[in-house]
Amino acid sequence: MVMIPVTDVDRSRTLYEEKVGFHLDVDHQPNDSFRVVQMTPPGSACSIVFGIGMTTAEPGSEQGTLLVVTDIEAAHQELTDRGLEVGPIHHFVEGREVDGPDPERNDYNSFARFVDPDGNTWGLQEVRSRISG
């Protein structure tokens, strides 16, 4: 589970549910000083959590959390179709960022980024096949 520090719980819930496409697991508020929202990306075993009274971390301080996808172009298109502003797809050659997906579609080398309203940054990373073991 990854804690995402946010300023506006309802705005964040709407963003992650409607634009990013995460599944809402829990939205529980027993009182005015505590609220927990837990959401999970489709097909993931890892969830995010945010709310009220959950962390002292500054909103926007979660940087570089990666969402692993099997098709970077399809994921980029789906997110932009949902209205999320996603940066261009890029890859790395000899440590330099280059436009477009890795031409050989090597795993772990095609990326795109987005930022939530608080400044928490996210990356998409393409992994088409995993090494098991």
C-alpha positions in Angstrom: 0.0 0.0 0.0 1.2 3.5 -0.9 0.2 6.5 1.2 -0.6 9.5 -1.0 -0.7 12.8 0.9 -3.5 15.1 -0.5 -5.3 18.3 0.5 -8.8 17.6 -0.8 -10.0 14.0 -0.3 -13.1 14.3 -2.5 -11.1 15.9 -5.3 -8.5 13.1 -5.1 -11.1 10.4 -5.0 -12.7 11.7 -8.1 -9.4 12.0 -9.9 -8.2 8.5 -9.1 -11.6 6.9 -9.6 -12.8 8.7 -12.8 -9.7 9.8 -14.6 -7.0 7.3 -13.5 -9.5 4.4 -13.3 -8.7 3.0 -9.9 -11.3 0.8 -8.1 -12.7 2.2 -4.9 -12.2 -0.3 -2.1 -13.1 1.8 1.0 -14.3 5.3 1.8 -14.8 5.4 5.6 -15.2 8.4 7.8 -16.2 7.7 11.4 -15.7 11.3 12.5 -14.5 14.7 11.3 -10.9 14.1 12.2 -10.4 10.8 10.3 -11.3 9.5 6.9 -9.6 6.7 4.9 -10.0 6.2 1.2 -8.4 3.1 -0.3 -8.2 2.5 -4.0 -6.6 -0.2 -6.2 -5.5 0.0 -9.8 -7.1 -2.6 -12.1 -5.3 -5.9 -11.9 -3.0 -4.7 -9.1 -2.2 -6.3 -5.7 -1.0 -2.9 -4.4 -3.4 -0.1 -3.3 -3.2 3.5 -2.5 -4.6 5.2 0.5 -5.3 8.8 1.4 -7.6 10.7 3.6 -7.8 12.8 6.8 -5.7 12.2 9.9 -3.6 9.6 8.2 -0.2 11.1 7.6 1.9 14.2 8.4 3.5 14.1 5.0 3.1 17.2 2.9 0.6 17.0 0.0 2.6 16.6 -3.2 5.5 14.9 -1.5 4.9 11.4 -3.0 7.2 11.4 -6.0 7.7 8.8 -8.8 5.3 6.1 -7.9 5.2 3.7 -10.9 2.2 2.0 -12.4 3.4 -1.0 -14.5 1.4 -1.5 -17.7 1.8 -4.1 -20.5 1.1 -1.6 -23.3 2.3 2.0 -22.7 0.6 3.4 -25.8 -2.8 1.8 -24.9 -2.5 3.0 -21.2 -1.5 6.5 -22.3 -4.5 6.7 -24.7 -7.0 5.3 -22.1 -5.9 7.9 -19.5 -6.0 10.8 -21.9 -9.4 9.6 -23.1 -10.5 9.8 -19.5 -9.4 13.4 -19.4 -6.1 13.0 -17.5 -3.3 15.1 -18.6 -0.4 12.7 -19.3 3.0 13.7 -20.5 4.4 12.2 -23.7 5.7 8.7 -23.9 9.5 8.5 -23.7 12.3 6.1 -23.3 16.0 6.3 -22.5 19.1 5.8 -24.7 22.5 6.0 -23.0 20.9 7.9 -20.1 19.1 10.5 -22.2 15.4 10.8 -22.4 14.1 10.3 -26.0 10.6 10.8 -27.4 8.4 7.8 -28.1 8.3 4.3 -26.7 11.4 2.1 -26.8 11.6 1.1 -30.5 12.5 -2.5 -29.6 9.8 -2.4 -26.8 12.3 -3.5 -24.3 10.8 -4.0 -20.8 11.3 -1.3 -18.2 12.3 1.3 -20.8 9.1 3.1 -21.9 7.5 5.7 -19.6 5.0 8.5 -19.3 4.2 10.8 -16.4 1.3 12.5 -14.8 0.8 14.7 -11.7 -2.2 14.8 -9.4 -3.6 18.2 -8.3 -1.4 18.3 -5.2 1.8 17.7 -7.1 2.2 13.9 -6.4 4.0 12.5 -9.4 3.2 9.2 -11.1 4.9 7.3 -13.9 3.7 4.6 -16.2 6.3 2.0 -17.0 5.9 -0.6 -19.8 6.7 -4.2 -18.8 5.4 -6.6 -21.5 6.8 -9.8 -20.0 8.0 -10.6 -16.5 10.9 -12.8 -15.5 9.5 -15.2 -13.0 11.4 -16.9 -10.3 
